[in-house]
Amino acid sequence: MTEHSGDLVVQRDLLIDGRVDKRERQMNNFLKVQQRFIPAVIGVVLMGFVAGCAPKASTEPLDSQVAGAPADQAPLARHKITAVPDLPVPAKMKIKKSASYSYEGAGTRTIDYTYTGQVDIRRVRRFYQDQMPLNRWQLLTDNDIRGVYWLTFQKNRELCTVIIRKSLIFWTEVRLLIQQPEVNR
């Protein structure tokens, strides 16, 4: 019996060793797959992130760019149709409806529109410095207060304040406020 029971012990040990060897091979194969798969997934994710954060190709019309000027310094194109005809808006900016309103009546108007877009804040400032006078707005003040640009224009009895600030990493927000100052009687 001892021989027979010894054979069983040896067979059992071989069986256990076989299972361990099989598990070890499975684990090694799994680790090899992981070693190839994880870097590939990380690479794809990083490429997607870099592509998503990369600047987009310029879609501005060529006539809006200064000959020989780099694209990031070229003047911004203007929206062809805006909510307020005498208030220019850079073409790459979209209205933020939830933060915008206007009121017109009794010969007066109050406007508070907010626009956002992926445009350099300095280019937006230059846009308003250049475009507002073309609509007969006269520049009264131009201030940089802690990275926020405040431009004030006047046309007839109306004042227009243009506030330009960074809203997110690559986003700029423009707030256009028009009001008529009260006239003392």
BAFI-3210 file (N, C-alpha, C; in Angstrom, 3 decimals, decimal comma, padded with zeros to 6 digits):
// residues 185
n [1|2|3|4|5|6|7|8|9|10|11|12|13|14|15|16|17|18|19|20|21|22|23|24|25|26|27|28|29|30|31|32|33|34|35|36|37|38|39|40|41|42|43|44|45|46|47|48|49|50|51|52|53|54|55|56|57|58|59|60|61|62|63|64|65|66|67|68|69|70|71|72|73|74|75|76|77|78|79|80|81|82|83|84|85|86|87|88|89|90|91|92|93|94|95|96|97|98|99|100|101|102|103|104|105|106|107|108|109|110|111|112|113|114|115|116|117|118|119|120|121|122|123|124|125|126|127|128|129|130|131|132|133|134|135|136|137|138|139|140|141|142|143|144|145|146|147|148|149|150|151|152|153|154|155|156|157|158|159|160|161|162|163|164|165|166|167|168|169|170|171|172|173|174|175|176|177|178|179|180|181|182|183|184|185]
n.u [000,808|001,977|003,571|001,633|000,111|002,119|002,463|000,060|000,400|002,531|001,298|-000,766|000,770|001,966|-000,308|-001,197|001,069|000,855|-001,507|-000,700|001,381|-000,105|-001,752|000,215|001,221|-001,092|-001,330|001,057|000,633|-001,583|-000,398|001,425|-000,326|-001,524|000,724|001,093|-001,384|-002,207|-000,245|-000,894|-003,564|-003,216|-001,628|-003,454|-005,416|-003,905|-003,198|-005,722|-006,363|-004,342|-004,927|-007,483|-006,956|-005,337|-004,718|-007,235|-007,453|-007,299|-010,324|-010,989|-011,874|-009,678|-009,437|-009,684|-007,339|-004,177|-001,734|001,074|001,098|001,270|-001,057|-002,143|-002,078|-003,518|-006,273|-009,553|-012,309|-015,611|-018,910|-021,484|-024,203|-025,686|-027,202|-027,605|-027,372|-025,428|-023,438|-020,527|-019,444|-017,008|-016,437|-015,948|-017,221|-019,941|-023,299|-024,241|-027,009|-028,346|-027,265|-027,878|-029,744|-032,145|-033,707|-035,950|-037,534|-039,664|-037,888|-035,390|-032,791|-031,688|-029,103|-027,630|-025,507|-023,835|-021,038|-019,184|-016,141|-013,454|-011,063|-008,216|-007,712|-006,445|-006,657|-009,401|-009,770|-008,354|-009,988|-012,398|-011,383|-010,748|-013,134|-015,423|-015,250|-015,809|-018,501|-019,374|-018,881|-017,300|-014,229|-013,882|-012,682|-010,076|-009,130|-007,045|-007,698|-006,466|-006,113|-008,542|-010,219|-011,608|-013,501|-014,851|-017,291|-018,836|-021,793|-023,790|-026,206|-025,790|-023,997|-021,555|-020,271|-017,635|-016,649|-014,019|-012,855|-010,987|-012,624|-012,428|-009,728|-009,002|-010,917|-012,675|-014,595|-016,998|-018,676|-021,265|-022,536|-025,080|-026,340|-028,337|-027,353|-028,905|-030,694|-030,423|-033,068]
n.v [-001,196|001,139|001,707|002,085|004,164|006,049|006,460|007,681|010,038|011,171|011,374|013,116|015,374|015,932|016,553|018,828|020,412|020,582|022,040|024,403|025,100|025,488|027,617|029,531|029,861|030,891|033,277|034,543|034,860|036,573|038,796|039,502|040,284|042,456|044,103|044,888|045,916|047,971|050,146|050,742|051,610|053,834|055,370|055,885|057,348|059,583|060,620|061,344|063,299|065,228|065,867|066,922|069,203|070,650|073,561|074,600|074,493|077,518|079,030|081,372|083,882|084,621|087,344|088,650|088,525|089,898|090,525|088,498|088,432|086,451|083,756|083,795|086,448|087,815|089,884|089,302|087,716|088,966|088,322|087,923|088,402|089,761|089,886|092,496|094,998|097,139|096,307|094,697|091,258|088,805|086,266|083,646|083,388|082,520|083,194|083,228|082,194|081,836|083,742|086,187|089,121|091,532|094,764|096,904|099,969|102,874|104,674|103,962|101,576|098,625|096,451|093,359|091,158|088,043|086,416|083,520|081,818|080,011|081,851|083,931|086,149|088,645|089,098|089,393|091,744|093,539|093,282|094,584|097,149|097,873|097,390|098,623|101,510|101,549|101,291|103,667|104,026|105,615|105,325|105,533|104,648|102,283|099,680|097,435|095,336|093,344|091,277|091,309|092,844|096,032|097,926|100,996|102,538|105,229|106,284|108,563|109,075|106,757|104,374|101,878|099,112|096,907|093,898|091,775|088,609|085,721|082,644|079,876|077,540|077,585|079,310|082,328|084,961|087,361|090,212|092,300|095,380|097,675|100,830|103,697|106,659|108,238|111,266|114,315|116,374]
n.w [000,000|000,621|-001,555|-003,486|-002,346|-002,337|-005,069|-005,604|-004,199|-005,606|-008,115|-007,423|-006,690|-009,157|-010,599|-009,221|-009,635|-012,392|-012,674|-011,451|-013,158|-015,474|-014,653|-014,158|-016,761|-017,972|-016,511|-017,207|-019,964|-019,826|-018,581|-020,573|-022,608|-021,327|-021,064|-023,667|-024,393|-022,533|-022,826|-025,488|-025,303|-023,621|-025,328|-027,456|-026,083|-025,240|-027,754|-028,694|-026,797|-027,254|-029,929|-029,611|-028,143|-029,733|-031,724|-033,961|-037,539|-039,371|-040,301|-041,266|-043,677|-046,404|-047,089|-044,712|-043,452|-042,731|-045,144|-045,019|-042,224|-039,239|-038,607|-036,019|-035,345|-037,162|-038,192|-036,843|-038,473|-039,131|-037,895|-040,269|-039,881|-037,077|-033,794|-033,019|-035,224|-035,263|-033,577|-033,725|-033,947|-033,365|-035,822|-034,918|-032,536|-030,366|-029,352|-025,936|-024,878|-022,429|-020,802|-021,859|-022,803|-024,043|-024,336|-025,856|-026,316|-026,183|-027,415|-026,458|-025,653|-024,055|-023,747|-023,134|-023,929|-024,129|-025,424|-026,437|-027,298|-028,953|-029,104|-029,204|-026,529|-026,831|-029,561|-029,788|-028,356|-030,030|-032,279|-031,462|-030,973|-033,576|-035,109|-033,909|-034,299|-037,048|-037,083|-036,178|-033,436|-030,790|-029,178|-025,726|-023,309|-022,550|-020,867|-018,994|-016,580|-014,299|-016,227|-017,521|-020,109|-020,479|-022,454|-023,388|-025,299|-027,150|-028,753|-030,181|-027,793|-026,455|-024,465|-024,784|-023,299|-023,486|-022,348|-021,987|-021,337|-020,157|-020,123|-019,886|-020,240|-023,068|-023,969|-024,671|-023,342|-024,198|-023,216|-024,052|-023,364|-023,630|-022,936|-022,171|-020,760|-017,944|-018,345|-016,769|-015,730]
ca.u [000,000|002,805|003,948|000,445|-000,205|003,186|002,147|-001,021|000,978|003,295|000,335|-001,424|001,746|002,088|-001,562|-001,146|002,100|000,318|-002,453|000,086|002,062|-001,116|-002,127|001,357|001,238|-002,216|-000,992|002,105|-000,016|-002,405|000,511|001,960|-001,392|-001,641|001,893|000,916|-002,677|-002,275|000,435|-001,630|-004,725|-002,696|-001,220|-004,652|-006,035|-003,061|-003,325|-007,029|-006,286|-003,520|-005,663|-008,604|-006,471|-004,548|-005,472|-007,916|-007,024|-008,042|-011,410|-011,303|-011,646|-008,354|-009,427|-009,673|-006,002|-003,183|-000,734|002,340|000,959|000,956|-002,504|-002,600|-002,102|-004,365|-007,566|-010,640|-013,441|-016,799|-020,173|-022,227|-025,481|-025,635|-028,466|-027,672|-026,607|-024,277|-022,474|-019,821|-019,105|-016,069|-017,104|-015,752|-017,883|-021,369|-024,042|-024,593|-028,395|-028,762|-026,703|-028,094|-031,095|-032,214|-034,984|-036,061|-038,835|-039,700|-036,701|-034,185|-032,535|-030,750|-028,617|-026,620|-025,259|-022,579|-020,568|-018,005|-015,497|-012,036|-010,338|-007,257|-008,290|-005,835|-007,233|-010,759|-009,608|-007,989|-011,190|-013,303|-010,703|-010,804|-014,463|-016,428|-015,255|-016,428|-019,935|-019,510|-018,687|-016,067|-013,586|-013,696|-011,681|-009,559|-008,388|-006,731|-007,762|-006,180|-006,316|-009,868|-010,232|-012,829|-013,500|-016,098|-017,516|-020,036|-022,395|-024,928|-026,402|-025,598|-022,690|-021,378|-019,128|-017,223|-015,829|-013,409|-012,100|-010,836|-013,623|-011,817|-008,341|-008,878|-012,136|-012,785|-015,975|-017,207|-019,979|-021,575|-023,573|-025,458|-027,333|-028,362|-027,279|-030,066|-030,509|-031,008|-033,980]
ca.v [000,000|002,330|002,053|002,602|005,489|006,947|006,821|008,671|011,314|011,694|011,802|014,327|016,467|016,276|017,191|020,182|021,129|020,847|023,157|025,608|025,468|026,015|028,944|030,413|030,172|031,798|034,574|035,139|035,306|037,734|039,930|039,904|041,018|043,738|044,917|045,438|046,587|049,198|051,256|051,108|052,396|055,127|056,112|056,350|058,397|060,777|061,203|061,990|064,509|066,205|066,301|067,742|070,477|071,338|074,627|074,215|075,227|078,759|078,997|082,748|084,210|085,171|088,800|089,210|088,390|090,843|089,815|088,278|088,337|085,099|083,538|084,137|087,896|088,369|090,363|088,325|087,961|089,442|087,667|088,701|088,791|089,749|090,232|093,958|095,321|098,027|095,699|093,602|090,071|087,950|085,129|082,392|083,449|082,182|083,808|082,413|082,639|081,837|084,912|087,346|089,668|092,900|095,448|098,124|100,608|104,302|105,370|103,548|100,142|098,055|095,188|092,643|089,910|087,370|085,524|082,738|081,146|079,682|082,919|084,582|087,325|089,869|089,283|089,902|093,159|094,261|093,263|095,658|098,424|098,153|097,296|099,543|102,802|101,397|101,417|105,010|104,024|106,316|104,728|106,446|104,064|100,958|099,305|096,043|095,210|091,956|090,361|091,501|094,087|096,837|098,976|101,754|103,297|106,057|106,591|109,420|109,102|105,415|103,879|100,437|098,569|095,594|093,241|090,596|087,856|084,281|081,925|078,579|077,531|078,023|080,021|083,744|085,420|088,778|090,704|093,586|096,078|098,987|101,536|105,150|107,299|109,066|112,691|115,115|117,397]
ca.w [000,000|000,666|-002,924|-004,156|-001,809|-002,791|-006,443|-005,552|-003,747|-006,742|-009,135|-006,932|-006,789|-010,570|-010,972|-008,642|-010,373|-013,728|-012,553|-011,165|-014,398|-016,389|-014,152|-014,390|-018,200|-018,221|-015,930|-018,046|-021,198|-019,469|-018,364|-021,879|-023,291|-020,641|-021,377|-025,009|-024,491|-021,734|-023,507|-026,702|-024,872|-023,161|-026,525|-028,166|-025,260|-025,329|-029,095|-028,734|-025,989|-027,968|-031,116|-029,168|-027,610|-030,741|-032,368|-035,195|-038,722|-039,555|-041,274|-041,601|-045,074|-046,653|-047,156|-043,371|-042,910|-043,218|-045,932|-044,349|-040,771|-038,763|-038,443|-034,676|-035,198|-038,215|-037,687|-036,848|-039,366|-038,446|-038,245|-041,272|-039,286|-035,620|-033,146|-033,024|-036,433|-035,099|-032,657|-034,395|-033,156|-034,110|-036,475|-034,199|-031,233|-030,381|-028,256|-024,779|-024,716|-021,027|-020,128|-022,728|-022,934|-024,577|-024,190|-026,649|-026,199|-025,862|-027,926|-025,742|-025,679|-023,096|-024,316|-022,351|-024,660|-023,830|-026,486|-026,086|-028,420|-028,824|-029,784|-028,322|-025,893|-027,401|-030,899|-029,598|-027,981|-031,260|-033,112|-031,041|-031,204|-035,013|-035,709|-033,352|-035,007|-038,366|-036,836|-035,586|-031,996|-030,431|-028,012|-024,597|-022,405|-022,890|-019,665|-018,692|-015,131|-013,912|-017,353|-018,106|-020,881|-020,389|-023,465|-023,361|-026,526|-027,149|-030,048|-029,842|-026,340|-025,913|-024,060|-024,968|-022,573|-023,981|-021,330|-022,616|-020,342|-020,358|-019,345|-019,654|-020,714|-024,452|-024,328|-024,349|-023,189|-024,476|-022,765|-024,674|-022,610|-024,171|-022,141|-022,332|-019,431|-017,577|-018,597|-015,689|-016,263]
c.u [000,841|003,260|002,790|000,095|000,872|002,967|001,044|-000,507|001,744|002,347|-000,379|-000,494|001,922|000,842|-001,584|-000,108|001,616|-000,662|-001,710|000,791|001,079|-001,543|-001,008|001,430|000,107|-001,912|000,070|001,522|-000,852|-001,531|001,110|000,929|-001,544|-000,482|001,791|-000,330|-002,702|-001,491|-000,282|-002,835|-004,278|-002,282|-002,403|-005,312|-005,225|-003,161|-004,663|-007,028|-005,505|-004,252|-006,822|-008,171|-005,650|-005,376|-006,066|-007,381|-007,903|-009,105|-011,811|-011,080|-010,279|-008,343|-009,439|-008,282|-005,064|-002,116|000,562|002,230|000,686|-000,533|-002,996|-002,616|-003,003|-005,680|-008,628|-011,707|-014,654|-018,005|-020,900|-023,550|-025,339|-026,991|-028,683|-026,784|-025,377|-023,282|-021,783|-019,491|-018,114|-016,768|-016,998|-016,462|-019,372|-022,043|-024,339|-025,986|-028,822|-028,259|-026,942|-029,549|-031,012|-033,615|-034,929|-037,458|-038,685|-038,410|-035,409|-033,991|-031,516|-030,382|-027,552|-026,460|-023,898|-022,273|-019,349|-017,439|-014,033|-011,217|-009,405|-007,826|-007,731|-006,370|-008,647|-010,702|-009,309|-009,196|-012,111|-012,667|-010,803|-012,231|-015,483|-016,407|-015,872|-017,957|-020,252|-019,509|-017,334|-015,503|-013,367|-012,618|-011,298|-008,647|-008,174|-006,681|-007,651|-006,500|-007,690|-009,853|-011,607|-012,695|-014,858|-016,158|-018,776|-020,475|-023,699|-025,053|-026,125|-024,147|-022,666|-020,110|-018,872|-016,265|-015,328|-012,562|-011,962|-011,891|-013,150|-010,432|-008,212|-010,054|-012,070|-014,261|-016,022|-018,600|-020,155|-022,758|-023,841|-026,526|-027,258|-028,290|-028,532|-029,731|-031,193|-031,879|-034,058]
c.v [001,244|002,730|002,693|003,999|006,484|007,394|007,875|010,043|011,958|012,180|013,082|015,532|016,904|017,006|018,632|021,009|021,494|021,999|024,469|026,066|026,092|027,416|029,957|030,816|031,143|033,204|035,276|035,652|036,562|038,978|040,423|040,727|042,408|044,659|045,540|046,332|047,934|050,338|051,700|051,966|053,778|055,982|056,679|057,482|059,683|061,436|061,922|063,285|065,595|066,733|067,202|069,098|071,253|072,444|074,154|075,054|076,450|078,607|080,410|082,993|084,872|086,696|089,437|089,145|089,396|090,054|089,709|088,157|086,888|084,977|083,951|085,641|088,566|088,854|089,274|088,719|088,317|088,609|088,543|089,209|088,684|090,172|091,745|094,421|096,210|097,543|094,529|092,472|089,252|086,686|083,840|082,360|083,182|082,794|082,788|082,874|082,739|083,059|086,194|087,797|091,054|093,439|096,700|098,679|102,069|105,018|105,022|102,042|099,785|096,679|094,622|091,269|089,357|086,387|084,765|082,090|080,874|080,664|083,568|085,909|088,632|090,159|089,835|091,388|093,999|094,347|094,429|097,037|098,842|098,273|098,301|100,913|102,719|101,492|102,707|105,015|104,661|105,711|105,787|105,933|102,676|100,548|097,802|095,943|093,733|090,964|090,408|092,850|094,740|097,960|099,677|102,614|104,142|106,311|107,323|109,466|107,751|105,156|102,369|100,025|097,165|095,024|091,929|089,893|086,400|083,599|080,514|078,626|078,086|078,882|081,468|084,089|086,922|089,149|092,099|094,205|097,424|099,569|103,017|105,757|108,159|110,537|113,445|116,205|118,569]
c.w [000,000|-000,723|-003,659|-003,648|-002,199|-004,213|-006,496|-005,147|-004,891|-007,828|-008,717|-007,052|-008,244|-011,062|-010,462|-009,383|-011,774|-013,706|-012,315|-012,429|-015,395|-015,963|-014,377|-015,862|-018,540|-017,703|-016,761|-019,361|-020,947|-019,288|-019,673|-022,651|-022,662|-020,992|-022,763|-025,076|-023,754|-022,391|-024,789|-026,351|-024,407|-024,352|-027,286|-027,401|-025,350|-026,705|-029,236|-027,954|-026,712|-029,190|-030,728|-028,677|-028,626|-031,368|-033,687|-036,353|-038,904|-040,634|-041,671|-043,087|-045,258|-046,656|-045,765|-042,758|-043,559|-043,962|-045,145|-042,837|-040,369|-038,477|-037,068|-034,421|-036,243|-037,614|-037,791|-037,858|-038,515|-038,864|-039,259|-040,706|-037,773|-035,068|-033,139|-034,173|-036,215|-034,045|-033,350|-033,420|-033,984|-034,613|-035,682|-032,847|-031,388|-029,162|-027,172|-024,357|-023,257|-020,266|-020,924|-022,716|-023,551|-024,367|-025,040|-026,483|-025,811|-026,257|-027,210|-025,886|-024,603|-023,638|-023,391|-023,001|-024,267|-024,952|-025,977|-027,342|-028,139|-029,657|-028,765|-027,810|-026,480|-028,796|-030,802|-029,223|-029,223|-032,198|-032,743|-031,191|-032,673|-035,553|-035,174|-034,039|-036,408|-038,278|-036,070|-034,055|-031,708|-029,146|-026,937|-023,641|-022,888|-021,744|-019,591|-017,171|-014,774|-015,020|-017,977|-018,816|-020,779|-021,405|-023,400|-024,605|-026,359|-028,581|-029,734|-028,317|-025,686|-025,522|-024,262|-024,225|-023,096|-022,935|-021,934|-021,562|-020,761|-019,516|-019,009|-020,282|-022,131|-024,897|-023,870|-024,276|-023,421|-023,995|-023,338|-023,926|-023,264|-023,266|-022,462|-020,935|-019,197|-017,824|-017,451|-016,288|-015,345]
res [m|t|e|h|s|g|d|l|v|v|q|r|d|l|l|i|d|g|r|v|d|k|r|e|r|q|m|n|n|f|l|k|v|q|q|r|f|i|p|a|v|i|g|v|v|l|m|g|f|v|a|g|c|a|p|k|a|s|t|e|p|l|d|s|q|v|a|g|a|p|a|d|q|a|p|l|a|r|h|k|i|t|a|v|p|d|l|p|v|p|a|k|m|k|i|k|k|s|a|s|y|s|y|e|g|a|g|t|r|t|i|d|y|t|y|t|g|q|v|d|i|r|r|v|r|r|f|y|q|d|q|m|p|l|n|r|w|q|l|l|t|d|n|d|i|r|g|v|y|w|l|t|f|q|k|n|r|e|l|c|t|v|i|i|r|k|s|l|i|f|w|t|e|v|r|l|l|i|q|q|p|e|v|n|r]
***
